[in-house]
Amino acid sequence: MLLCQPVVLIFAFLSIPAGVLSRRGNGDSSSDSGTSSDSDDSSSSGGTYVCSDDHKLTTTGLQPSYYLNYTTVAGDPGAYTDWNGLYFQGEASFDYVIRDLPTNNTYNGTNCPKDHRSIRMLGIAWVGPRTPTPSDLHNPFTLGFQAWQSDNSIANITYSYSSCDTDVDLLHLKTTVDWREYDHETNRDAKGSIDAVVLNVTQAGNDSHEVQFKGVYDISGMRSTQTIFASDGMHEDQIHIPADTCRMMGDVLIGWPSGALIKGTMTNNTLTLSISGTTIAGFGDLNGPHDEQVNVTFSITFMGTYDSANSSQILHIGASNQSLVSFEKATSVVATGMAYYI
């Protein structure tokens, strides 16, 4: 199966940020957090490529590609639509344990740390309403999430992002993914979308203003399946552990294993996310090919707050009789650094 990039699944877990698109109702592209649209920040000097790091985030990989049919307005790329969705920013943690497999290793061990390790990250999440098409998708909303290693505070989230690093995102996830593959019977590309995580959304206890959601990552319903690992950050939807973790072995390429558990909670202003799983992982091709594999158990947590600067919608929990989650256009008045919605 060919992901809608060079190859296979476009679930957008790590489509690298370079400019959070600020979609406000008036079409402005302002950003309290410093996020903005993509720009060409490269230059050439004497035939040598030089990248000038602008630290800009991008959210283009947080949405399945079919959302462009509903969020893009000809002649006004910043225009509001009912499917713009909203953003959350926050801190994340990536905890993992690497274990050598008893067989299939061509060398005596993989030079990986065997103790529990943790990586502190910053991350952004996007939540958007379900679009009218494709009609065979059933989740009440779509969630996209990406995170990268950083010791910076949330206030410096834009600066924390290295736009010159093509492998900056350690994690990129979408609950709905696009796929494309060549159909030998018709000699044409076949394409579609699938809810990679079928979400069960319920009210959280007796709190009518909070919902909880959970599901299991599973793409077995695709026409075919193919595992693609990409440490260059160009393929979407993946998890990887940095190359300096296992000496001389390259990135630990976890991908998105079937059976990974995704769960979380949402209120009008907050989002929590938890991702956990275990899988057999390979290594990035940084110093030649590697035949080794390791077993990786991982858990990822994220706590985010509503990003008013880059969101053109607000979230209503339990406000609709037809859905526990509904979306509304954000009309804001900014005063003393706070956004008030009217």
Sequence and secondary structure as in RCSB ss.txt:
>XXXX:A:sequence
MLLCQPVVLIFAFLSIPAGVLSRRGNGDSSSDSGTSSDSDDSSSSGGTYVCSDDHKLTTTGLQPSYYLNYTTVAG
DPGAYTDWNGLYFQGEASFDYVIRDLPTNNTYNGTNCPKDHRSIRMLGIAWVGPRTPTPSDLHNPFTLGFQAWQS
DNSIANITYSYSSCDTDVDLLHLKTTVDWREYDHETNRDAKGSIDAVVLNVTQAGNDSHEVQFKGVYDISGMRST
QTIFASDGMHEDQIHIPADTCRMMGDVLIGWPSGALIKGTMTNNTLTLSISGTTIAGFGDLNGPHDEQVNVTFSI
TFMGTYDSANSSQILHIGASNQSLVSFEKATSVVATGMAYYI
>XXXX:A:secstr
 B SSSSS B  SS   S      TT     TTS       EEEETTEEEE        GGGS GGGHHHH  TT
 TT   TT  EEEEEEEEEEEEEEE SSS SSS      S EEEEEEEEEEEEE  S STT   SEEEEEEEEE 
 S GGGTTTT  TT TT EEEEEESEEEEEEEETTTTEEEEEEEESB  EEEEETTEEEEEEEEEEB  TTSSS 
     TTS SSSEEEE TTSSTTT  EE    TT EEEEEE SSEEEEEEEEEEEEEE  SSS     EEEEEEE
EEEEEE TTT SEEEEES  SS SEEEEE  EEEETTEEEE 
